[in-house]
Amino acid sequence: MMNNTMDNHSDIERIVMRRVHLIRILKLVISTIVLAVLTFIAALWGIGREVWVARVFENAPKDPRLLWDFYLAAFMHTRLIVEALTVLTLVSLIFLAREVAHFFGIKAAPSRA
């Protein structure tokens, strides 16, 4: 009878540990960093499908002081889908930077209030 109880405990332990390992694997696969990277890549791909990016860079002014105005005008005069994908790219990039900083333990400077 004691062996039977130990075998049941082993079976239960094995099943639970199998589930724990599955959850750990799923956590790695479905992590926020992976989601941010996939969103970033998909948004960049979408922008590349909608806009001839090389031409935008060719038309950019050589003077660095005029770059902000040029890119703002280019952003404002494009289609809504490109604007949405650009915002999504920026948001996912910021989120990715935040997650990477969090992963490496980099903390923001404390406020001096």
C-alpha positions in Angstrom: 0.0 0.0 0.0 2.8 2.4 0.7 4.3 1.8 -2.8 0.9 2.6 -4.3 0.8 5.9 -2.5 4.3 6.7 -3.6 3.6 5.9 -7.2 0.5 8.1 -7.1 2.6 10.9 -5.7 5.2 10.4 -8.5 2.4 10.5 -11.1 0.9 13.6 -9.7 4.3 15.2 -9.3 5.3 14.3 -12.9 2.0 15.7 -14.2 2.4 19.0 -12.2 6.0 19.4 -13.2 5.1 18.8 -16.9 2.5 21.5 -16.7 5.0 23.9 -14.9 7.5 23.3 -17.7 4.8 23.9 -20.3 3.8 27.2 -18.6 7.5 28.3 -18.5 7.9 27.6 -22.2 4.7 29.4 -23.1 5.8 32.4 -20.9 9.0 32.6 -23.0 7.2 32.3 -26.3 4.4 34.7 -25.4 6.4 37.2 -23.5 5.9 41.0 -23.9 9.4 41.4 -25.4 8.6 38.9 -28.2 5.2 40.6 -28.7 6.9 44.0 -28.9 9.5 42.8 -31.4 6.9 41.1 -33.6 4.8 44.3 -33.5 7.8 46.4 -34.4 8.8 44.1 -37.3 5.2 43.9 -38.6 4.7 47.7 -38.5 8.0 48.3 -40.3 7.0 45.7 -42.9 3.7 47.5 -43.3 5.4 50.9 -43.8 7.7 49.4 -46.3 4.8 48.0 -48.3 3.0 51.4 -48.3 5.9 53.8 -48.7 9.0 53.8 -50.9 11.3 54.4 -47.9 14.5 54.9 -50.0 12.9 57.8 -51.9 11.9 59.5 -48.6 15.6 59.3 -47.5 16.7 60.5 -50.9 14.4 63.5 -50.7 15.4 64.4 -47.2 17.4 67.7 -46.8 21.1 67.5 -46.2 20.9 70.2 -43.5 20.2 68.5 -40.2 18.3 71.6 -38.9 15.6 71.0 -41.6 15.2 67.2 -41.0 12.5 67.6 -38.3 10.3 69.8 -40.5 10.8 67.5 -43.5 9.8 64.3 -41.6 6.9 66.0 -39.9 5.6 67.3 -43.3 6.1 63.8 -44.8 4.3 62.2 -41.9 1.4 64.7 -42.1 1.0 64.3 -45.9 0.8 60.5 -46.1 -2.1 58.1 -45.8 -3.7 57.3 -42.5 -2.4 53.7 -42.5 1.2 54.9 -42.8 0.6 57.3 -39.9 -0.9 54.6 -37.8 1.9 52.2 -38.6 4.5 54.8 -37.8 2.9 55.5 -34.4 2.7 51.8 -33.8 6.4 51.4 -34.6 7.4 54.2 -32.3 5.2 52.9 -29.4 6.5 49.3 -29.8 10.1 50.6 -30.0 9.6 52.6 -26.8 7.9 49.6 -25.1 10.8 47.3 -26.2 13.4 49.7 -24.9 11.5 49.9 -21.5 11.3 46.1 -21.3 15.0 45.6 -22.2 15.9 48.2 -19.5 13.7 46.4 -17.0 15.2 43.1 -18.0 18.8 44.4 -17.4 17.7 46.1 -14.1 18.2 49.6 -15.3 16.0 52.0 -13.3 14.9 55.5 -14.0 16.6 58.2 -11.9 14.5 59.0 -8.8 12.6 62.3 -8.9 13.7 65.1 -6.6 10.4 66.3 -5.4 
